[in-house]
Amino acid sequence: MLPKSGSPLRKVASPKSKTCCKNASMSAATVPAAGLAPAGPVPPLAAAAPAQFEVTLSGIVNNNCTNCGSYNGTWIVTQLQDYPCTYRGTLPKFCGNMEQDVPYDSWIDVQIHGGGIAVTLRIDAITYAEFFRAGYPSPCCQINEQIPRSYAVSSAHCNTTNATCSLKSL
């Protein structure tokens, strides 16, 4: 379980990490509900990728919803077993879809691919913000930096136009 905003960060037991993007033919198109498509095939690397990343989001504010700020905070995303270049963390439910007023799932994806690292924030199963770091960190996926925002939206629910994202390998 991931901590809510303002809660102390707890490390969860992490699975053994897999080889960093060892399958050179894997791409974002093969990963369900993933973010940005890669610029090319995933680079084959021998080093081990971290099993988890710490993602810190800030600057997400309310429009017509009262809980958008709950997405600000530090979250842990874990490497997906069948997709070693993709990490995912579940977020709290949202206000609900405007048409049906039913909350859908929300999550953060971190994807490593030949063009760099992409972080995608999905609220109510809709992309609200994307952050992208061009270039591949070396050694394999060892990172602790702010990731530039490449996409943001001010919807009827939440506004991510001033959102920031920091990414740290664990």
NULUM-79884 format. One line per field, with one value per residue (C-alpha): chain; x, y, z. Coordinates in nm, 3 decimals. Layout:
N
cadena = [A|...]
x = [X|...]
y = [Y|...]
z = [Z|...]
END
This chain:
170
cadena = [A|A|A|A|A|A|A|A|A|A|A|A|A|A|A|A|A|A|A|A|A|A|A|A|A|A|A|A|A|A|A|A|A|A|A|A|A|A|A|A|A|A|A|A|A|A|A|A|A|A|A|A|A|A|A|A|A|A|A|A|A|A|A|A|A|A|A|A|A|A|A|A|A|A|A|A|A|A|A|A|A|A|A|A|A|A|A|A|A|A|A|A|A|A|A|A|A|A|A|A|A|A|A|A|A|A|A|A|A|A|A|A|A|A|A|A|A|A|A|A|A|A|A|A|A|A|A|A|A|A|A|A|A|A|A|A|A|A|A|A|A|A|A|A|A|A|A|A|A|A|A|A|A|A|A|A|A|A|A|A|A|A|A|A|A|A|A|A|A|A]
x = [0.000|0.127|0.126|-0.115|0.019|0.170|0.211|0.560|0.712|0.730|0.949|0.770|0.937|1.074|1.097|1.435|1.515|1.532|1.790|1.741|1.531|1.693|1.444|1.554|1.232|1.007|0.841|0.577|0.323|0.354|0.281|-0.083|-0.191|0.163|0.267|0.484|0.585|0.959|1.171|1.308|1.374|1.461|1.839|1.973|2.167|2.343|2.315|2.033|1.754|1.620|1.309|1.142|1.147|1.035|0.818|0.747|0.469|0.376|0.178|-0.141|-0.441|-0.820|-1.052|-1.402|-1.276|-1.179|-0.913|-0.666|-0.407|-0.403|-0.189|0.087|0.334|0.585|0.485|0.664|0.634|0.734|0.877|0.613|0.705|0.624|0.745|1.083|1.104|0.775|0.704|0.361|0.213|-0.156|-0.298|-0.618|-0.952|-1.058|-1.376|-1.530|-1.591|-1.806|-2.044|-2.098|-1.972|-1.789|-1.424|-1.188|-0.841|-0.554|-0.185|0.169|0.376|0.751|0.877|1.235|1.300|1.560|1.472|1.489|1.257|0.889|0.665|0.290|0.026|-0.315|-0.609|-0.939|-0.761|-0.694|-0.346|-0.319|0.056|0.363|0.725|1.013|1.389|1.572|1.872|1.935|2.078|2.395|2.455|2.129|1.841|2.029|1.861|1.778|1.656|1.363|1.203|1.082|0.708|0.619|0.238|-0.015|-0.386|-0.630|-0.951|-1.287|-1.144|-0.772|-0.505|-0.153|-0.015|0.224|0.295|0.651|0.800|1.115|1.233|1.474|1.582|1.565]
y = [0.000|0.346|0.631|0.920|1.272|1.386|1.031|0.913|0.714|0.342|0.116|-0.197|-0.529|-0.515|-0.803|-0.889|-0.648|-0.774|-0.696|-0.342|-0.368|-0.699|-0.768|-0.544|-0.600|-0.475|-0.141|0.075|-0.062|-0.402|-0.264|-0.222|0.133|0.265|0.622|0.755|0.534|0.479|0.644|0.304|-0.041|-0.070|-0.091|-0.425|-0.367|-0.606|-0.404|-0.465|-0.210|-0.095|-0.285|0.043|0.417|0.694|0.950|1.286|1.498|1.856|2.147|1.951|2.165|2.145|2.280|2.135|1.849|1.870|1.599|1.672|1.777|1.421|1.329|1.560|1.359|1.079|0.747|0.417|0.253|-0.110|-0.290|-0.497|-0.863|-0.923|-0.579|-0.503|-0.158|-0.044|0.049|0.122|0.256|0.279|0.612|0.697|0.703|1.034|1.245|1.035|1.056|1.363|1.166|0.876|1.022|0.694|0.696|0.496|0.380|0.628|0.542|0.651|0.475|0.506|0.374|0.326|0.311|0.392|0.763|0.810|0.787|0.886|0.936|0.941|1.049|0.900|1.024|0.849|0.649|0.974|1.118|1.437|1.492|1.347|1.410|1.310|1.291|1.243|1.016|0.700|0.734|0.541|0.320|0.154|0.364|0.517|0.855|1.120|1.433|1.647|1.530|1.804|1.822|1.748|1.747|1.894|1.964|2.188|1.986|2.024|1.823|1.888|2.127|1.990|2.286|2.370|2.009|1.899|1.550|1.420|1.066|0.865|0.506|0.290]
z = [0.000|-0.080|0.171|0.129|0.099|0.424|0.557|0.638|0.357|0.425|0.222|0.122|0.070|-0.281|-0.521|-0.663|-0.942|-1.296|-1.557|-1.679|-1.991|-2.087|-2.364|-2.650|-2.841|-2.559|-2.619|-2.454|-2.700|-2.532|-2.184|-2.081|-1.987|-2.027|-2.091|-2.370|-2.662|-2.693|-2.956|-3.053|-2.916|-2.551|-2.508|-2.385|-2.066|-1.831|-1.510|-1.266|-1.256|-0.921|-0.809|-0.708|-0.764|-0.532|-0.714|-0.549|-0.700|-0.606|-0.749|-0.826|-0.731|-0.728|-0.992|-0.929|-0.715|-0.349|-0.329|-0.611|-0.353|-0.223|-0.526|-0.400|-0.198|-0.221|-0.373|-0.434|-0.777|-0.817|-1.118|-1.300|-1.309|-1.676|-1.795|-1.634|-1.795|-1.638|-1.277|-1.132|-0.810|-0.725|-0.608|-0.416|-0.597|-0.745|-0.743|-1.016|-1.386|-1.461|-1.681|-1.443|-1.114|-1.051|-0.948|-1.166|-1.073|-1.052|-1.076|-1.159|-1.426|-1.471|-1.803|-1.909|-2.282|-2.544|-2.541|-2.165|-1.865|-1.867|-1.562|-1.627|-1.375|-1.448|-1.244|-1.301|-1.577|-1.769|-1.828|-1.625|-1.644|-1.810|-1.720|-1.944|-1.904|-2.234|-2.226|-2.039|-1.686|-1.617|-1.437|-1.532|-1.403|-1.109|-1.076|-0.816|-0.992|-1.096|-1.422|-1.661|-1.727|-2.090|-2.063|-1.818|-1.814|-1.633|-1.646|-1.482|-1.192|-1.133|-1.256|-1.316|-1.513|-1.226|-1.124|-1.059|-1.035|-0.869|-0.932|-0.717|-0.769|-0.456]
END
